Amino acid sequence: MRQPSVIARRVAAASVSLVVAAGAAACGPKDNDAKGSGGDSTPHKGGTLTVLNSEPQTDFDPARLYTSGGGNVPSLVFRTLTTRNRENGAAGAKVVPDLATDTGRPNKDATVWTYTLKEGLKYEDGTPITSADIKYGIERSFAPELSGGAPYLRDWLVGAADYQGPYKDKKGLSAIETPDARTIVFHLNKPEGEFPFLATQTQFTPVPKSKDNGTKYEEHPISSGPYKVVKNENDGEHVVLTRNKYWSAGVDDQRKAYPDTIDVRSGLDSSVINQRLSASQGTDAAAVTTDTNLGPAELAKVSGDKELAARVGTGHFGYTNYIAFNPTVKPFDNPKVRQAIAYAVDRSSVVNAAGGSALAESATTFLPNQKSFGYTPYDPFPAGASGNPAKAKELLAQAGYKNGLTITLTHSNAKDFETSPEIATAIQDALKKAGITVKLQGLEDNDYRDKIHGVKTEPGFFLAHWGADWPSGGPFLAPIFDGRQIVKDGANFNTGLLNDKSVNAEIDAINKLTDLGAAAKRWGALDEKIGEKALVVPLFHPVYKRLYGKDVKNIVISDWTGVLDISQVAVK
């Protein structure tokens, strides 16, 4: 996931669309039915669920959305070949069938994937969903005017690198075959054992060619899910969804579709959202947010109120905040300097700067601490919770800096508690104890992103973060450490400019595995191998704390998204 701005954000990843673009297992409240006030906790159909968000649901076209697991609001309208498992915690990090009968059938080397659609699938107008519609939906996502979705298909599909979509090239993609109305076959350039994860992205949504009106399709996309769009005002600021009468739970075991109506209101200030959810008055009693966290001050107030504390959903999403080095810039070309900084960092002060242990968990691994990613505990430069300035000074002396050194740390001025001044100051204070003087260079968020993502402009020492497109080590390690993904003229995310043949080869070898458990173990081992190079210093993984209204029931928070899944909730 291309690095997001704030995790209150476009929800770390998945809750709202990820417009390039969040431990312990995530879990909901102890009472998973999340009783509202006054009685029966059993979820029932009916009522209106209100969604209060800061980010508008813009680009509501499946081709243009960048989601994880299909997104939160989008997956109420758009079904895909596969989807995320809608369960609490680690069980929710699994990929499961959606429109398809299974998660895909690979050939021997995972270069060909075949799917069969379930019987009885229908659009909101009652017409049948076919494999040709899924093929067309994918093809239109290649059209330049509909760009914005996940980039993998252009790289993975045979002959897709220069394809410009069906509006310019009506022949379509020969890499996608539809031998009959229920079968679709994908031919890949190389083995991809994680193709079932990619098939959760909204680009795999069926789109009937006869209803496609290009860039205007987002105004009324044809629903394949339990709800259809009846209102979309001000480019996603106010979206209203009502039931799709042709949707059937018999062919969709993932979405509960309890409410009759979903009313999404966006463009709200985060403090206003939390105030409204806290007060829980009128329609706000049956309200949730899919993109707004509690901040440190708000969390302190909520924690002191037993009733409010019972209405906080806690979750973890695959996301890491870290220090990045550019080893082509002195003195960071010297591994001992990078190692010294790793020893000098005081993670306890960084966690406090990020809002405290309730909102951030200390990290020594680049991979998030969840099994699905292949998390393997390690610490190549063990310095304890508060750093080891003595060890740092020793390494600096070995590097030729026995009298210390002065360096510049680039960060964003955005108040996101991630790459912002609070985190930078905590690092500055810790490194001072090791004889390292840190000058801070704060940039406005757009300037910061442009600077750190340009190979020619990337600074030597800066704050960064990364979130997963799906819960696996692949989309976490490959974009950051695969040398073949270094982009010299464009947005580059391989911040350490690592191009190690053994690392690249191991990435290819793991990608061939269709046994995701076996793959996870190898991602963890690779993470440890890369960690020893000191190209990054992991700092912390965020924790998501979000309020919901008093009449909201059936709270489900998975390790895939880390946030409340609105496809599961019911209202009083």
N, C-alpha and C positions, 0 to 999 in steps of 0.2 A: 504494500500500500504506500503510495507516494506520501511522503511525510506530511502529516496534517498540521493544522495550526494549533488548536487547543483541544483538549480532550472533552471539554464541555462540548466541544466542537461538533463536528459532523459525526459525532459519536465515535470517537475513536474509530470506529470503523463501520459499524454495520447498521446502526439503528436507522439513521437517515441515509440518504445516498452518500456514498463516499465519493465526493467530487475531489479527486486527488487533492485522496486523503491525503486495550485499551484495551510461586505462592501456593497459596492454598487454593483449593478448588472453589470456584465461584458458587454462591448459593443464594437463595432467596431467604426470606424471613423463616424463623423456626416453624411457624405455622404456614406451610406452603400454600394454603388456601387463602391466606391473607384476609382474614375476616374483616368486614366492614363493621361499622357500629350497628348493633342491634340485631343479632340473631344468626340466621342461617348462613353458613359459610359455603354451602354448595353452589358452584357456579351455575347460573341459569342464562338462557338466551334472552335477548331483549335489551332495550335501553340504548343510550348514546355514550360512547367513549370519546372524551375530549383529549386531544394531544396538544400540549403547550410547548412550543419549540422556539429556539432562537434563530436557527437556520431555516429559511424557506425550503420547501421541497421542489427546488428548481429542476429543470431538465427532466420532467417526469415522462421520459421516453426510455424504454428498456435498453435501447442501443447506447444511450448517453450516460446511463447511471454506472457509477463505479461502486459496487456494493460487496459486502462479504456475506456469504451464505444467502444471498438474495435480498439483503437489506431488511429493514423493519417495516416501515410504511409501504415501500414498494412491493414486498412479498405478499401483501394482502390483495394485490391486483395482478401481479406477475408471477406465474408459476414457471419453474425451470425443470430441466431434466432431473436434476438432483437438488437437494436442499440441506440445510443444517438440521440436525436432530433437535426437536423442540423439547429438551429436558434440562433440568437443573444441573449445574456443575459440569464435571468431566464428561458425563454421558452426552451432554449437548455439543461436544466437540467432534462428534462423529458425523460423517456425511451419509445421507439416506436417500432413497428414491423419492421423487416428486411426481413429475409427469411420467417418468419411466417406471418400468416394472422392477428394475434393480439399479445398482450404482454404475453399471456398465460392464461389458464383457470384452476384455482385452485379448488381442492375439498374443502369441508367445513372447514377443519382445516389447509389448505395450506401445506399438506404433499405430495400431488400428483399434479403435474402440467402437463397439456396436451397442445400440440401445433399442429397446422395444417400448412403444408407448402403451400405457394402460388403455383398456377399452372403456368407452363411454365418456371420454373427455370432451367438454363443450365450452365454447365461448359464451359471453354474456348474451349474445343474440340467438343462442341455441344451435349454431352451426358447429360441426365437429372440428376438433383440433387435429391436425395431421403433421406428419414428419416433415412435409414440404414447408409448412408454416414455420417450423423451428429452423430449418435451413435458411429460409428467407429472412427470418429475424436476425440470424447471425450475419448474413451477407449485408444487410442494410447497416449493421453496426460498423462496417468498413467505409461507409460513405463519409467523406470529409466533413460534410455539414452536420453529421450526427456523431462526431467524435466525442470522446470523454470517458468511454468505458474502459474496462480492463484491457491491457495491451497484449495479453498472452496469445490470443488466437492468430494474430498477424505473424507471430514468431513460430507458433507450433504447427499450424496447418500447412500442408504441402502446397506450394505455389501461391501462398496468400500474401507474401511480403509487399507486393506492389498492387494488390487488388484495390479498386476504388469504389466498390459497392455496386448494387444492381441498377442504380439510376444511370451510371455511365457504362457499366459492363453487364449487359443483360444475360450473358452466358453463365454467370454465377461461378461458384467455387467448385471445381471438380473434386476437391479434397473431401467434400461432404456429399455422400450418396444417400438417396432415399428410394430404395428398391420397391417399397410399398408404403401405404399410408401410415403404417405404424412402426416402420423401421428406419433408423438413421445411423449412418456409418461415418466415422471420422478417420481420415488418414493423416498421420502426423510426420513431421520431419525427423523426429527422434523419439526415443522412448520417453514416455511421460506417465509414470505410475500414479501421479496425482491428478490425472484428468478428471476423475469424479468430483474433485474439489472445484476445479475450474467450471464444471457444468452447473454449479450453483449460481454463477454470475448471471445478471439479468440479460446479458446478450443471448442467452439460451432460451429466452421467452419466445413462445410462438407469436408470430405477427401475420395475420391474413393479408396477403398481397393486395387483395381488392379493397381493403380498408386503409391501406397505407397512404397518407397524404404528406409524407416527408416531415419537414420540421414542425408542421402543425399537428402531427400525430399525438404529441404529448398533451394536447388539450383534451382529447378523449381517446386514450389508448384502449384497445379492446381487451377486456378483462378475461383472464384464464383462471383467476383466483376467486376467493369467496366474496370479494367486494368489487364494485365498479365505480368509476369516477363520475360523479354527477355535477361537481363544481370544481373549478380550478381558477382562482382569481389571483391577479397580481403575481404571475409567474411562481406559483406554488405557495404564496403567502397564506391563502385560505383554500384548503382542499377538503371536499366532503365526499365520503364514500358511503354507498348503500349496498345492500345485498345483491349479489349476482344470483338470480333464481335458478340458473342452470348449473351452478356449482353444487357438487355433491360430496358429502363427507365420506361416501362409499369409495371415492377414488382420490381422497385426500385425507390421510390420517395424521397430517402434521398441523394443520390450522384448525383451531376450535371454532372460530367465527361466532363467538357468543353475542357481541353487541349487534344491534340492527344497523347502527350508523356509527361511522368514525368521522369526527370533526377535527381536522388538523388546522391549528392556528399558529402561525409562525411570525418571525420578525420581532419577537418579544425580548426585552432585556432579561438576562439570566436571573437577576435579583427579583424581578417582578414574577417570573415563573415560579421561583421557589417560595415567594411570599404567598402567591395564590394557592399553590399546592399545600403549603403549611396551613393556611386558613381553611381550605377545603370547604368553601361555601358555594351553594347553588350548584351550577354545572361543574364547578371545579372539584366537587366531591368525587366525581367520576372522571377524574383527569389524571394523565400521566405525562411524562416528558421522555422523548427518545434521544435528546442531545444535551441536556443541561445537568451538570453535576452540582452537588453542594460544595461550596467553597469552605476553606478552613473556619472562617468566622461563623458562617451559617451552620456548619456541622457542630460547632461548639454549642450553639443555642439549641439545636435539635437534640443533641445528646443529653441535655439536661431536662428534656420533656419526655416522659415515658410514652405518652400517646404518639408523639411525633416520631420518636425513635423506632417505634413499632411499624412505622410506615416508610422506612428507608430500605431500599433494595441495595444489596452489596454485590458487586461482581468484579471479575478480573477478565481482561482481554489481552491477547498477545501483543505486548507493546513494551518497548524499552527506551528509556532516556539515557543518553550517554555522552561522553566527551569523545570527539573525533580528532584525529591527527592527520595532517597531510605530510607524509614523510619526505616529500620533495622540498619542503621548506625547512631551513635551519632554525633552531637546533633539533627539530623533530625528526631529522634524518638519522639521528643517533638513537638506537633502541634503548640505551640506558637512560636517556632523558625521558623518553615516554614511560619507561618502567618507574622511574623516580616519581613522576606525576601520579602514576597509578598507586604507588605506596603512600603518597602524601595526601590523597583525597580523604576527606572526613565524610563518610557517607551518612553518618547520623545527622550532621548539620545540613547536608543536602536534603535528606528526608524531611527535616523540620522546615526547610525553606519551601519544600513542595507541599506543605500543609500538614505534616506530621504523619505518624505511622498509620493512622486511619485512612490516609489518602495515598500513601506511597510505601512500597516495600523495597528495602535495600537490595541491590543486585550486584553480583560479581560475574554473572554469565550474560552473554549477549542474548541467548535464547530465553524467552520467558519461562518462569518456573511452573510449567504445566506439562504433564506427561505427553500430551498430543504433539508437542513441539520437539520432543526428544530431550527435554530438560535433563541435564547431567550436572550435578553440583560440582563446581570446581572454583578455585580462586588462584590464578597463576601468580598473583602478587599479594599474598595475605598480609593485610595491614590492620585487621580488626575493624570494629565499627567506626573508630574515630581516626584512623590513619596511623602511619608510622613515619613521622618526619625524620627520625634518625636514620632509618634505612634509605629514605629518599636522599638525604644529604650524602650518604656513602656512595650511592650510585651516581649522583651528580659529580662527585669528586673523581670517580672513575671515568666519567665522560669528559673531564677537563674543566669542570665548573665548580671547583672547590670553594669559591667565594660566592656561589649562587649565580642566578641569571635573571634576566627580565624578559618576560614574554607577554603577548597580547591574546586575550580570550575574546572571541567574537560571539555575540549572543543576540537574541531578538529582544526588542523592547515590549513585545506583546505581553500582557499580564496573564500568562497561561500556566504559571507555576511549573514549567517544563524547561524551556530554553530561555527563560526570562531573567531579568536582573537579580531576582532573589536567589536563583540557583547559581548564577555567575558570582555573586558576592560571597556565597558560602564556599565556593571553590577558591576564590581569591584569598579568603581568610585562612583556609587550611594550608594552601601552598606557601603562604608567608612564613609559616612555622618551619618549613623545610628550606628556607632561604631563597624561595622563588618569588619574585615580585611580579604580580599579574596586573597588567593594565587592561581595563575593560573597554571593549568596543561594542556599544549597543547600536543596533540598526533597526529601522522600522521594518515590520514583518516582511513586506514584499522585497525590500532591498536585501534583507538577511537571507531569504530563500534564494534569490538570484545569485548572491555572492557564494553561498556554500555549495550550490549545485552546479557551478561552472568550473570545469577543470582549470581554466586559465585564471579564475578569480578566487578559487577556494583558499581560505586562509590556512595557517598552519595548525591552529588550535581553536576549536569552536564547539558549541553545544549542538547536539542533534538528537533526533528521535526516529523510531521506526515502528510501524504497526503491521500486523500480518493480514494478507489478503484472505488467508484461511489458516486454520490451526495446524500448521505443520512447519518443520524447520526449513523447507524448501523456499517459500516466498519470503522467509526471514533472512536466511544466509546468502542465497544466490544474488539478489540485487545489490547487496552491500560488499560481497567478497569475491564474486565471480569476475575474473579479469576480462572476460569477453563481454561483460555488460558495462564496461567503462564507456561513457558517452563523451566524446571530445567536443562535439558541437551540439549542445543541448543539455537537458537536465540529467546530471550524473549523480548517482547515489552511492557508488563505490568510493566512499570518501577517502579511504586509505590507499586508493589506486593499486590495490593488490591484484597481481596477475601471476599467481603461483600455479604452475602446471599440475602439481599434485592436488591442490585444492579444486581446480577446475575439473580434473579427472574424477575426483571423489563425488563432486556434485552430479556429474553425468551418471556415475555408477549408481548413486542412490535414486536418481530419477527413473531408473529402469525398474525399480522394485514396485510391485503392486501390493506387496505385504506391507501395509503402512506401519505396523508395529515394528517390523524389522528396520524399516526406513527411519523411523523415529530414533532408534538407538544409534544409528550411524550419523544422523544429523547432530545428535548430542556429542558424539565423539569428535566430529568435525568442528563443532563450536569450540571445544576445548583446545584442539590443535591450533585454530586461528587465534584464540584468546591469548596464547603464549607469545604471539607476535606483537602484542601491545599496540595495535592499530586503533583500538578504541578502549575507553574505560567505562564499562557499564556502571550506571549510577543507581537507577531505581525503576521499578515497574509500577505504574499507577493503579490505584484501586478506585472503583467507581461507586459513588454513594448518591443515590437519586431518590427523591421523595415521590410518593404517589398518593392520590386522593383516598379519603377514608372509605369510599364506597367501591373501591377497586379490589377485585378478588382474583385468585389463581395466578399468583406471581411466579413466573418462571424466568430464571436468569442463568444462561449457559456460559461455559468457558469459551464458546465460539465468539459471542458478541460482548459479553460482560455486562449487558444491560437488559432491562425488562423487555420481554418478547410480547409485543401487543397482539400477536396472533393467538395468544393463549388467554388473555385476560377477559374477565367478565365484570359487569358493573351491577350494582344493586338495583 
